[in-house]
Amino acid sequence: MQKIEQICRRFLWNGNNECSKKALIAWDKICLPKSTGGLNVVDIYTWNKVDILKHFWNLCKKKDRLWVQWVHSYYIKGAQVWESYAPQASWLIQKILKAKQYLEEAGVTIEEFLKGEKYAIKTVYNKMRDKHPKVQWRKLICNNQGYPKWLFILYLALQDRLYTKMRLKKWNMGYDTTCALCDSEEEDIQHLLFKCSATSQIWQQILD
């Protein structure tokens, strides 16, 4: 999982699998829903926990399956699944039996977990993720039909992470902060997208 996540991070920021320290936004934030300031990329660590919980749910609910009957016969032996502990079992069985700790992390009780007749991975995955407040600019990103490249630039601008000259100066990667379009004021995001005279002309033509 660590390797897969590493490949995804590198591809997002570099477009390839080459090693780089360039990460404008933390990966945890990238995995958040769009309405809370992320890009809704799947958090594979949380998804893995949800998958293990599905096996745990099967042990609790579906005793007609052969592997479930086998586990109940050899390890659980009439006890409650969430109270069972089988140190002599294989690593896989122990991992499933210990999955109840993931419910505790998510603040979900056993009763809530078992009340449904079906196990919906997506529903449990959303419950497992931390709850974050919705951002004010979510409607600019959610259901936007623009090209992905445009939306990604917009997303970085909303997060104040674009490579403006002012930002590069803070990293000691440049000293001339004058806007390249109007050559009059310092180039930050507000100036580049709204206050610059060249940008204002573009906005005026679009609005007209």
Phi and psi in degrees as a GROMACS rama.xvg file:
@    title "Ramachandran Plot"
@    xaxis  label "Phi"
@    yaxis  label "Psi"
@TYPE xy
-62.4198  -40.0594  GLN-2
-67.8843  -42.2342  LYS-3
-62.5409  -45.2295  ILE-4
-63.4807  -37.7009  GLU-5
-62.2186  -43.3817  GLN-6
-62.9964  -42.5593  ILE-7
-63.1391  -43.2599  CYS-8
-62.2935  -45.8131  ARG-9
-63.7663  -39.4433  ARG-10
-67.2504  -38.3894  PHE-11
-63.4521  -44.1587  LEU-12
-93.2845  -24.9075  TRP-13
-112.552  -23.7973  ASN-14
82.4232  5.55246  GLY-15
-152.946  -169.484  ASN-16
-103.898  18.9272  ASN-17
-77.3585  145.093  GLU-18
-69.2457  135.616  CYS-19
-157.946  148.367  SER-20
-93.2338  3.69444  LYS-21
-76.1175  104.926  LYS-22
-141.555  103.272  ALA-23
-73.7522  -26.4234  LEU-24
-135.559  140.548  ILE-25
-60.3557  142.676  ALA-26
-63.2035  -35.1893  TRP-27
-58.3727  -37.9165  ASP-28
-73.4488  -34.7219  LYS-29
-61.1395  -33.5457  ILE-30
-79.3032  -6.96804  CYS-31
-71.93  158.751  LEU-32
-60.8726  156.462  PRO-33
-61.7864  -33.5251  LYS-34
-69.264  -17.8923  SER-35
-110.26  15.4765  THR-36
100.604  12.2667  GLY-37
-111.452  -166.583  GLY-38
-115.685  6.95766  LEU-39
62.3256  32.6  ASN-40
-75.5789  139.416  VAL-41
-64.4493  129.151  VAL-42
-84.0668  101.954  ASP-43
-69.2329  -24.8738  ILE-44
-68.1201  -45.0807  TYR-45
-67.6249  -40.2707  THR-46
-62.2471  -36.8425  TRP-47
-64.6659  -40.5806  ASN-48
-62.0857  -40.5354  LYS-49
-64.7417  -38.9329  VAL-50
-64.436  -40.8207  ASP-51
-65.3677  -37.2854  ILE-52
-63.615  -27.0155  LEU-53
-64.808  -40.6188  LYS-54
-65.1749  -38.5501  HIS-55
-62.5604  -41.9121  PHE-56
-63.6877  -40.2194  TRP-57
-62.6049  -39.1312  ASN-58
-62.7046  -35.6871  LEU-59
-80.4968  -29.9056  CYS-60
-115.019  -38.0852  LYS-61
-109.391  81.922  LYS-62
-84.1166  2.44647  LYS-63
-84.682  -11.2772  ASP-64
-80.4992  145.549  ARG-65
-61.904  -47.1644  LEU-66
-66.3678  -32.395  TRP-67
-67.8116  -43.7297  VAL-68
-61.9833  -38.354  GLN-69
-64.3128  -44.8742  TRP-70
-64.3468  -41.0435  VAL-71
-65.0417  -38.6682  HIS-72
-70.5143  -40.146  SER-73
-95.3748  -28.1107  TYR-74
-121.246  -41.991  TYR-75
-82.6814  -44.7508  ILE-76
52.2819  53.3372  LYS-77
85.6699  -7.5567  GLY-78
-83.1353  172.26  ALA-79
-73.948  138.342  GLN-80
-59.0628  -44.02  VAL-81
-73.6721  -6.13374  TRP-82
-107.956  0.359235  GLU-83
-84.2725  148.547  SER-84
-145.069  120.799  TYR-85
-125.963  83.2451  ALA-86
-64.7677  -21.3887  PRO-87
-85.577  -7.15872  GLN-88
-76.9474  168.317  ALA-89
-67.3598  166.254  SER-90
-59.3169  -38.2591  TRP-91
-63.8047  -46.6589  LEU-92
-64.7999  -41.4722  ILE-93
-62.7107  -37.6435  GLN-94
-62.9249  -40.6026  LYS-95
-67.7315  -44.2097  ILE-96
-65.7468  -29.5203  LEU-97
-85.3953  0.277395  LYS-98
-65.1326  -15.4252  ALA-99
-60.6207  -23.342  LYS-100
-66.3858  -26.8441  GLN-101
-67.9276  -32.8566  TYR-102
-66.3925  -39.9585  LEU-103
-63.6332  -38.6372  GLU-104
-63.3507  -36.1098  GLU-105
-86.0401  -6.29924  ALA-106
72.7198  30.3879  GLY-107
-108.546  130.571  VAL-108
-81.8248  161.426  THR-109
-60.4119  -38.8819  ILE-110
-62.1482  -44.1737  GLU-111
-65.4509  -38.0439  GLU-112
-66.9417  -35.0756  PHE-113
-100.622  1.18485  LEU-114
-72.9958  -25.1008  LYS-115
-83.0933  162.329  GLY-116
-92.4149  -12.5205  GLU-117
-130.258  151.944  LYS-118
-102.686  112.831  TYR-119
-100.42  109.722  ALA-120
-59.7704  -43.3575  ILE-121
-62.1997  -40.8632  LYS-122
-64.75  -45.8885  THR-123
-66.7778  -37.1541  VAL-124
-60.249  -43.7436  TYR-125
-65.5574  -34.9576  ASN-126
-71.4396  -31.8729  LYS-127
-71.0251  -28.8441  MET-128
-76.1318  148.578  ARG-129
-64.1851  147.171  ASP-130
-87.0559  127.332  LYS-131
-124.112  149.417  HIS-132
-66.4464  148.205  PRO-133
-75.1662  142.145  LYS-134
-83.9171  153.009  VAL-135
-69.1071  -27.9808  GLN-136
-94.9488  18.567  TRP-137
-61.3777  -31.5311  ARG-138
-70.0749  -18.2797  LYS-139
-73.3309  -26.684  LEU-140
-101.65  -44.8538  ILE-141
-69.3148  132.272  CYS-142
59.2935  24.0451  ASN-143
-81.5852  128.898  ASN-144
-90.7945  10.5835  GLN-145
-69.9673  167.14  GLY-146
-63.0529  145.156  TYR-147
-53.9448  -38.0678  PRO-148
-63.8579  -41.6319  LYS-149
-61.7343  -45.8138  TRP-150
-63.9892  -35.3617  LEU-151
-68.2911  -40.9568  PHE-152
-63.6007  -42.435  ILE-153
-60.9013  -42.1238  LEU-154
-61.4848  -44.6121  TYR-155
-65.2027  -36.5119  LEU-156
-66.0135  -41.9358  ALA-157
-64.342  -29.8905  LEU-158
-88.7987  1.55377  GLN-159
58.8767  48.4376  ASP-160
-125.735  11.9347  ARG-161
-71.7164  152.599  LEU-162
-80.0503  66.0134  TYR-163
-78.2161  165.731  THR-164
-65.5172  -34.9161  LYS-165
-63.5451  -39.3166  MET-166
-69.943  -41.093  ARG-167
-64.4724  -34.1112  LEU-168
-63.7622  -37.1464  LYS-169
-62.6262  -28.0673  LYS-170
-92.9136  8.73898  TRP-171
58.2033  39.7323  ASN-172
-114.22  13.0145  MET-173
175.06  152.752  GLY-174
-122.298  -25.2055  TYR-175
-83.9516  109.738  ASP-176
-101.577  7.2563  THR-177
-70.5132  137.617  THR-178
-59.9209  131.914  CYS-179
-75.5827  -15.3663  ALA-180
-88.8088  -44.538  LEU-181
-108.83  -17.0552  CYS-182
55.1628  40.6008  ASP-183
-133.419  -39.4824  SER-184
-122.945  169.418  GLU-185
-70.6747  143.816  GLU-186
-93.2505  100.177  GLU-187
-119.806  -177.589  ASP-188
-64.9727  -44.1084  ILE-189
-61.1737  -42.8046  GLN-190
-68.5018  -45.4049  HIS-191
-63.4871  -37.8924  LEU-192
-95.7226  -19.7172  LEU-193
-134.891  -43.227  PHE-194
-89.0246  -20.5796  LYS-195
-64.0773  139.884  CYS-196
-63.974  -37.0836  SER-197
-66.9586  -40.9616  ALA-198
-65.3633  -38.6358  THR-199
-61.1734  -38.349  SER-200
-64.9255  -39.8197  GLN-201
-64.8895  -45.0556  ILE-202
-59.8343  -41.3527  TRP-203
-63.6549  -41.7769  GLN-204
-65.9432  -39.7605  GLN-205
-65.2867  -44.8853  ILE-206
-68.2598  -33.4625  LEU-207
